[in-house]
Amino acid sequence: MRVVLLGAGHIGQTIARLLAHSGDYQVTVVDKSETALAKLKGSGAAVHLADTADTRQLLAAMRGHEAVVNALPYHLAILAATQAREAGCHYFDLTEDVAATREIKRLAAGAPTAFMPQCGLAPGFVGIVAHHLTRQFDTLHDVKMRVGALPAFPTNALKYNLTWSVDGLINEYCHPCEAIRDHRCLEMLPLEGLEHFSLDGVEYEAFNTSGGLGTLCETLEGRVRTLDYKSVRYPGHRDLMKMLLEELQLKDDPETLKDILRRSVPSTMQDVVLVFVTVSGLRHGHLVQEVFTRKIFADRSEDAPLSAIQITTAAGICAAVDLFREGKLPRSGFIRQEQVELPAFLANRFGSAYQQSRHVESIA
């Protein structure tokens, strides 16, 4: 399968290597940075230097490929999807942006090719898990989805290190959050809904952030009493971010906040991804709760170290592309994450990254 991969950042590099090394994909990576593309030497992927924000260059790079895998920043998702439709390519991306996903759904209407956004961790894998659990109930009550990409060794006041895109991080902290309350879809404020819990002996907090539900609100509206998604952090993080965004009004100047974070908060490859989903409801007349938990740790091998967020995000989109290639997903139109069967995802050679994690046995 001929694939053009847009973006040679940390996640893009991992996607390129996974697909190219599988032997079933001819991968061409497109990026505007010669330095980033040079890091792919020996990966088995071809490289192409182009301005990924330029409509004509993007379209030209897509021509002749069967699928587009978009690992660019979220604000380029609509542009990339539009050009993918023009080029007649199937389209996959990692966006968490709600507005971009709505526009991609519109683009997919009547298209002869498939459009599958939100193929990462959250949205992405967490939605596949939640939907799988909901199918085990006669009547749904509450669905709670909690995901954190966290430093393994927090040392600063924010108790946070940069483990993925700063653009994506600030986007999910600033935009309204979809949820279901009393069977109806509504919007919640980001950074609200603070809760605390302990898992595997570690204390965490969780709060509303945008985008993590994917299309589940639309899928489950009228069927579930409560549905929400919250990001997991170490205690104290939310209050400091709220002070920066609201009291110092950096929500109105996000570029300055991004610059501050890039200068002041170190990145790390030593991270852990936490996935925690609970679903409750009635089964055969009894009130039951099902829980799915995972902790995925960074791969610290000397030859090719990978952060946990690289592993989980790349596994999500590579598994989606692979299941599509195998004919296990629709061939045209808009594809929701919840159309993926969890057993098929976990059995996939890329999705198995989530199987190799450590299961968390209890919650206090």
KOLTORTI-920742 format. One record per residue (C-alpha): residue number from 1; z, y, x. Coordinates in pm, 1 decimal, m for minus. Example, Ala and Ser with C-alpha at 12.3 -4.5 7.8 and 13.67 -1.06 7.14 Angstrom:
2
{1, {780.0, m450.0, 1230.0}} {2, {714.0, m106.0, 1367.0}} 
END
This chain:
364
{1, {0.0, 0.0, 0.0}} {2, {m103.6, 339.1, 143.2}} {3, {186.2, 583.2, 118.5}} {4, {212.9, 948.2, 219.8}} {5, {572.2, 1047.8, 291.4}} {6, {652.0, 1418.0, 265.0}} {7, {932.5, 1530.8, 494.8}} {8, {1049.8, 1405.1, 833.2}} {9, {1415.9, 1503.0, 809.9}} {10, {1705.8, 1259.7, 847.9}} {11, {1631.3, 1083.2, 520.8}} {12, {1253.8, 1095.4, 567.8}} {13, {1281.6, 938.2, 912.8}} {14, {1480.5, 648.1, 769.0}} {15, {1238.4, 598.1, 479.5}} {16, {940.5, 598.9, 717.0}} {17, {1089.0, 330.7, 940.0}} {18, {1199.4, 108.5, 652.4}} {19, {860.2, 113.2, 481.7}} {20, {652.5, 89.4, 800.4}} {21, {857.8, m197.4, 946.5}} {22, {829.3, m399.7, 623.8}} {23, {462.9, m471.6, 692.9}} {24, {353.9, m395.4, 335.8}} {25, {299.3, m21.3, 369.0}} {26, {65.1, 203.0, 565.0}} {27, {278.2, 515.5, 600.9}} {28, {164.2, 865.3, 693.6}} {29, {445.6, 1118.8, 735.7}} {30, {367.8, 1484.2, 666.3}} {31, {587.2, 1767.4, 790.6}} {32, {554.0, 2123.2, 918.7}} {33, {769.1, 2052.2, 1224.3}} {34, {609.1, 1899.7, 1532.8}} {35, {958.3, 1827.9, 1668.1}} {36, {1053.9, 1625.4, 1361.5}} {37, {726.8, 1431.0, 1364.6}} {38, {765.1, 1354.1, 1735.6}} {39, {1084.1, 1160.5, 1656.5}} {40, {874.7, 906.8, 1467.0}} {41, {696.9, 785.2, 1779.9}} {42, {711.6, 406.9, 1784.2}} {43, {811.4, 386.6, 1416.2}} {44, {483.4, 234.9, 1305.1}} {45, {408.8, 537.9, 1084.9}} {46, {121.5, 780.1, 1135.8}} {47, {207.1, 1151.8, 1141.2}} {48, {28.3, 1457.7, 1005.9}} {49, {123.5, 1820.4, 1077.9}} {50, {85.9, 2043.2, 771.5}} {51, {260.8, 2319.9, 582.8}} {52, {430.7, 2126.1, 302.2}} {53, {472.0, 2445.0, 98.3}} {54, {96.0, 2515.0, 101.2}} {55, {m84.9, 2380.4, m206.0}} {56, {m419.0, 2310.6, m37.1}} {57, {m269.4, 2147.5, 273.8}} {58, {m42.1, 1932.2, 60.1}} {59, {m326.8, 1814.7, m162.5}} {60, {m547.6, 1736.4, 137.0}} {61, {m268.9, 1528.6, 295.1}} {62, {m228.3, 1324.9, m24.8}} {63, {m594.7, 1238.5, m72.2}} {64, {m675.9, 872.1, m10.5}} {65, {m320.0, 745.8, m61.3}} {66, {m187.8, 535.3, m346.4}} {67, {161.7, 685.7, m361.4}} {68, {351.8, 996.8, m263.2}} {69, {713.9, 962.6, m150.3}} {70, {871.0, 1308.2, m150.8}} {71, {1168.4, 1368.6, 81.3}} {72, {1127.5, 1746.6, 91.8}} {73, {1392.6, 1998.1, m26.8}} {74, {1442.7, 2002.3, m403.9}} {75, {1269.1, 2339.0, m454.5}} {76, {935.7, 2183.0, m348.1}} {77, {953.8, 1895.1, m597.3}} {78, {740.7, 2053.6, m870.0}} {79, {473.4, 2158.0, m619.4}} {80, {460.4, 1809.6, m467.8}} {81, {447.8, 1635.6, m806.3}} {82, {173.6, 1868.3, m931.5}} {83, {m43.9, 1795.6, m629.7}} {84, {29.6, 1421.5, m657.3}} {85, {m113.3, 1425.5, m1009.6}} {86, {m416.0, 1620.4, m887.6}} {87, {m469.6, 1366.3, m608.5}} {88, {m430.4, 1068.8, m844.6}} {89, {m124.6, 934.1, m661.8}} {90, {187.8, 767.6, m794.7}} {91, {490.6, 988.1, m726.5}} {92, {851.2, 917.0, m619.1}} {93, {1118.3, 1165.7, m509.3}} {94, {1489.2, 1223.6, m444.5}} {95, {1543.3, 1543.6, m641.1}} {96, {1875.4, 1610.5, m810.8}} {97, {1744.1, 1929.8, m969.3}} {98, {1749.3, 1912.4, m1349.5}} {99, {1478.5, 2176.2, m1404.6}} {100, {1243.2, 2006.6, m1157.8}} {101, {1291.1, 1670.3, m1327.5}} {102, {1209.1, 1818.1, m1667.8}} {103, {887.6, 1966.2, m1531.1}} {104, {793.1, 1637.2, m1361.3}} {105, {847.0, 1459.7, m1693.4}} {106, {605.4, 1705.7, m1852.1}} {107, {350.8, 1642.3, m1574.4}} {108, {383.1, 1267.3, m1629.4}} {109, {289.8, 1288.1, m1997.4}} {110, {m46.7, 1119.3, m2037.1}} {111, {m91.6, 1071.0, m1662.9}} {112, {m277.1, 758.0, m1544.2}} {113, {m28.8, 731.7, m1255.8}} {114, {348.4, 683.7, m1243.1}} {115, {605.9, 958.2, m1183.0}} {116, {956.1, 848.2, m1083.9}} {117, {1188.3, 1126.0, m963.6}} {118, {1559.7, 1101.4, m878.7}} {119, {1532.2, 780.0, m673.4}} {120, {1826.5, 836.8, m439.3}} {121, {2199.0, 771.6, m467.1}} {122, {2303.3, 1016.0, m740.2}} {123, {2088.7, 1056.4, m934.3}} {124, {1940.2, 715.8, m869.5}} {125, {2143.5, 408.5, m791.3}} {126, {2452.0, 526.1, m982.2}} {127, {2244.7, 560.6, m1300.5}} {128, {2102.2, 210.5, m1258.8}} {129, {2458.4, 77.2, m1230.3}} {130, {2591.4, 271.9, m1528.7}} {131, {2305.6, 169.4, m1756.4}} {132, {2345.1, m195.1, m1653.8}} {133, {2713.5, m186.7, m1747.7}} {134, {2647.9, m18.7, m2085.1}} {135, {2428.7, m309.9, m2192.9}} {136, {2730.6, m540.0, m2183.9}} {137, {2898.4, m367.6, m2482.7}} {138, {2850.3, m384.2, m2858.5}} {139, {2986.9, m29.9, m2899.9}} {140, {3010.5, 223.1, m2616.7}} {141, {3303.5, 459.1, m2575.8}} {142, {3317.1, 623.7, m2232.8}} {143, {3095.8, 618.7, m1922.0}} {144, {3234.2, 780.9, m1607.0}} {145, {3023.2, 805.8, m1290.7}} {146, {3183.9, 918.3, m964.9}} {147, {3004.2, 940.8, m628.3}} {148, {3106.0, 1090.8, m296.0}} {149, {2929.7, 1125.6, 39.4}} {150, {3228.0, 1197.4, 262.6}} {151, {3318.3, 1226.9, 629.8}} {152, {3508.0, 922.4, 751.8}} {153, {3733.7, 1150.2, 957.0}} {154, {3789.1, 1488.6, 783.5}} {155, {3945.6, 1745.2, 1017.0}} {156, {3879.7, 2092.9, 872.4}} {157, {4027.5, 2282.9, 578.1}} {158, {3731.4, 2191.4, 354.6}} {159, {3792.7, 1824.6, 441.3}} {160, {3417.2, 1798.2, 455.7}} {161, {3131.1, 1763.3, 700.8}} {162, {2761.6, 1811.7, 636.0}} {163, {2622.4, 1467.3, 566.0}} {164, {2305.3, 1568.2, 376.1}} {165, {2098.1, 1868.8, 267.4}} {166, {2288.6, 2198.2, 245.6}} {167, {2029.3, 2315.8, m6.5}} {168, {2103.3, 2018.8, m231.2}} {169, {2478.5, 2058.5, m188.2}} {170, {2486.3, 2422.2, m299.9}} {171, {2238.3, 2351.4, m579.0}} {172, {2467.9, 2092.6, m736.9}} {173, {2772.0, 2323.6, m698.3}} {174, {2602.0, 2618.3, m873.0}} {175, {2404.0, 2486.1, m1169.3}} {176, {2520.4, 2370.4, m1513.8}} {177, {2607.8, 2002.7, m1550.7}} {178, {2483.4, 1782.3, m1830.1}} {179, {2733.5, 1563.0, m2015.1}} {180, {2797.5, 1396.8, m2350.1}} {181, {3106.1, 1476.8, m2555.7}} {182, {3160.5, 1334.6, m2904.3}} {183, {2814.6, 1171.1, m2890.4}} {184, {2632.4, 1502.4, m2827.9}} {185, {2463.6, 1638.8, m2513.6}} {186, {2603.5, 1963.7, m2381.0}} {187, {2632.1, 2161.3, m2059.5}} {188, {2949.3, 2184.2, m1852.3}} {189, {3037.4, 2432.9, m1579.6}} {190, {3009.0, 2311.1, m1219.8}} {191, {3334.9, 2272.5, m1021.8}} {192, {3533.2, 2227.6, m1345.9}} {193, {3686.6, 1909.2, m1487.9}} {194, {3903.5, 1850.7, m1180.5}} {195, {4070.5, 1509.0, m1165.0}} {196, {4258.3, 1311.5, m900.4}} {197, {4262.8, 939.1, m829.2}} {198, {4334.5, 695.6, m549.9}} {199, {4100.8, 417.4, m448.2}} {200, {4165.5, 157.3, m182.9}} {201, {4473.7, 352.3, m73.5}} {202, {4292.8, 687.1, m25.1}} {203, {4349.5, 998.8, m235.4}} {204, {4044.6, 1172.9, m383.0}} {205, {3951.8, 1449.3, m624.5}} {206, {3643.5, 1467.9, m845.5}} {207, {3480.0, 1755.7, m1034.5}} {208, {3163.7, 1842.1, m1226.0}} {209, {2843.8, 1885.4, m1025.3}} {210, {2485.6, 1916.5, m1142.4}} {211, {2213.1, 1652.5, m1151.9}} {212, {2396.0, 1325.5, m1092.7}} {213, {2335.6, 1185.7, m1442.4}} {214, {1960.1, 1185.3, m1408.7}} {215, {1812.6, 1113.2, m1753.0}} {216, {2111.0, 917.9, m1887.9}} {217, {2216.2, 1193.7, m2128.7}} {218, {1885.8, 1164.7, m2309.0}} {219, {1891.4, 784.3, m2294.1}} {220, {2248.1, 742.1, m2423.9}} {221, {2284.8, 1035.6, m2663.9}} {222, {2417.4, 912.3, m2997.0}} {223, {2525.4, 579.0, m2845.0}} {224, {2817.8, 683.8, m2622.8}} {225, {3122.4, 894.9, m2704.5}} {226, {3168.2, 1042.5, m2355.3}} {227, {2938.9, 1045.0, m2050.7}} {228, {2991.0, 1249.1, m1735.3}} {229, {2922.4, 1260.6, m1363.8}} {230, {3151.2, 1408.1, m1096.9}} {231, {3128.1, 1440.6, m720.8}} {232, {3412.7, 1291.4, m518.2}} {233, {3577.5, 1485.3, m237.4}} {234, {3909.1, 1483.0, m53.2}} {235, {4185.2, 1687.6, m226.2}} {236, {4160.3, 2064.1, m179.3}} {237, {3784.0, 2087.6, m129.2}} {238, {3705.9, 2204.3, m482.1}} {239, {3949.0, 2497.7, m472.1}} {240, {3805.6, 2632.2, m146.1}} {241, {3445.9, 2601.3, m267.2}} {242, {3538.6, 2773.3, m593.0}} {243, {3692.1, 3059.1, m396.2}} {244, {3374.6, 3098.0, m187.9}} {245, {3134.7, 3070.5, m479.4}} {246, {3322.3, 3261.0, m747.8}} {247, {3587.7, 3486.9, m598.2}} {248, {3374.2, 3593.0, m300.6}} {249, {3067.1, 3585.9, m530.7}} {250, {2856.0, 3382.5, m289.9}} {251, {2714.3, 3203.2, m591.9}} {252, {2498.1, 3515.7, m624.2}} {253, {2400.7, 3497.4, m255.9}} {254, {2349.4, 3127.1, m186.8}} {255, {2143.0, 3180.0, 128.5}} {256, {2438.0, 3352.4, 297.3}} {257, {2668.0, 3067.4, 197.8}} {258, {2420.6, 2812.5, 334.2}} {259, {2404.5, 3001.3, 663.9}} {260, {2785.1, 3008.0, 684.5}} {261, {2811.0, 2634.6, 620.0}} {262, {2539.1, 2548.1, 872.5}} {263, {2711.8, 2760.3, 1139.1}} {264, {3069.3, 2663.3, 1065.1}} {265, {3080.9, 2311.2, 921.8}} {266, {2974.7, 2037.3, 1165.1}} {267, {2739.1, 1763.7, 1057.5}} {268, {2844.1, 1403.7, 1109.3}} {269, {2688.9, 1058.0, 1125.5}} {270, {3033.8, 901.5, 1073.3}} {271, {3048.7, 906.6, 694.6}} {272, {3122.4, 685.9, 396.7}} {273, {2957.5, 674.6, 54.1}} {274, {3179.8, 594.0, m241.8}} {275, {3036.7, 473.4, m574.5}} {276, {3276.4, 432.0, m866.8}} {277, {3151.9, 369.7, m1222.9}} {278, {3364.3, 278.9, m1525.5}} {279, {3238.4, 194.1, m1873.8}} {280, {3461.5, 120.3, m2173.5}} {281, {3386.4, 11.0, m2527.7}} {282, {3403.6, m272.1, m2776.3}} {283, {3288.1, m625.6, m2705.9}} {284, {3333.5, m885.0, m2980.0}} {285, {3583.0, m650.0, m3144.2}} {286, {3800.4, m602.8, m2834.6}} {287, {3838.8, m284.4, m2626.9}} {288, {3713.0, m367.2, m2275.0}} {289, {3650.9, m177.0, m1951.9}} {290, {3403.7, m275.4, m1678.9}} {291, {3422.7, m123.6, m1329.6}} {292, {3167.1, m117.6, m1046.8}} {293, {3277.5, 6.5, m704.1}} {294, {3124.8, 16.6, m360.2}} {295, {3201.4, 172.6, m24.8}} {296, {2905.8, 193.3, 210.8}} {297, {2979.7, 281.6, 572.8}} {298, {2765.2, 428.5, 848.3}} {299, {2582.3, 194.2, 1084.8}} {300, {2705.9, 288.7, 1430.5}} {301, {2473.9, 59.8, 1629.2}} {302, {2377.8, 213.8, 1964.1}} {303, {2004.2, 150.7, 1925.4}} {304, {1951.6, 304.1, 1581.2}} {305, {2264.5, 459.0, 1425.8}} {306, {2238.5, 553.3, 1058.9}} {307, {2475.7, 754.6, 843.4}} {308, {2592.0, 609.1, 512.2}} {309, {2400.7, 875.7, 320.0}} {310, {2082.7, 788.9, 510.6}} {311, {2130.5, 420.4, 432.1}} {312, {2202.2, 465.6, 61.2}} {313, {1945.3, 736.5, m13.8}} {314, {1662.3, 568.7, 174.3}} {315, {1751.5, 231.5, 20.0}} {316, {1726.5, 383.6, m328.2}} {317, {1378.7, 529.3, m297.4}} {318, {1238.1, 244.5, m86.1}} {319, {1361.1, m9.7, m341.5}} {320, {1200.7, 191.4, m623.8}} {321, {865.7, 201.2, m442.8}} {322, {892.9, m169.1, m356.0}} {323, {976.1, m274.8, m713.2}} {324, {682.3, m66.2, m832.7}} {325, {449.8, m233.8, m579.4}} {326, {570.0, m573.7, m702.5}} {327, {479.6, m484.9, m1061.5}} {328, {840.3, m468.3, m1185.4}} {329, {809.3, m110.0, m1313.6}} {330, {560.6, 64.3, m1545.7}} {331, {228.1, 161.3, m1385.8}} {332, {193.6, 501.2, m1549.5}} {333, {387.3, 785.7, m1705.3}} {334, {746.7, 890.9, m1648.7}} {335, {985.5, 624.4, m1515.3}} {336, {1358.8, 667.6, m1563.0}} {337, {1608.0, 521.7, m1315.8}} {338, {1768.3, 323.3, m1597.1}} {339, {1443.0, 128.9, m1638.5}} {340, {1529.4, m48.5, m1311.9}} {341, {1720.9, m374.0, m1354.9}} {342, {2033.3, m373.8, m1136.1}} {343, {2001.3, m743.2, m1034.6}} {344, {1639.4, m682.8, m928.6}} {345, {1742.7, m372.8, m733.1}} {346, {2022.8, m551.6, m547.4}} {347, {1798.6, m850.4, m476.1}} {348, {1531.3, m623.7, m328.5}} {349, {1503.9, m618.9, 51.9}} {350, {1579.3, m245.3, 58.0}} {351, {1825.6, m229.9, m232.0}} {352, {2030.0, m506.4, m68.0}} {353, {2188.8, m233.6, 146.5}} {354, {2426.2, m185.6, m146.9}} {355, {2509.2, m555.8, m154.2}} {356, {2611.7, m555.0, 210.5}} {357, {2879.6, m293.9, 147.2}} {358, {3246.8, m366.7, 94.5}} {359, {3357.1, m417.5, m264.7}} {360, {3673.0, m227.0, m354.6}} {361, {3908.8, m461.8, m535.2}} {362, {4154.0, m235.1, m710.9}} {363, {4223.9, 117.4, m830.0}} {364, {4561.1, 280.3, m875.0}} 
END
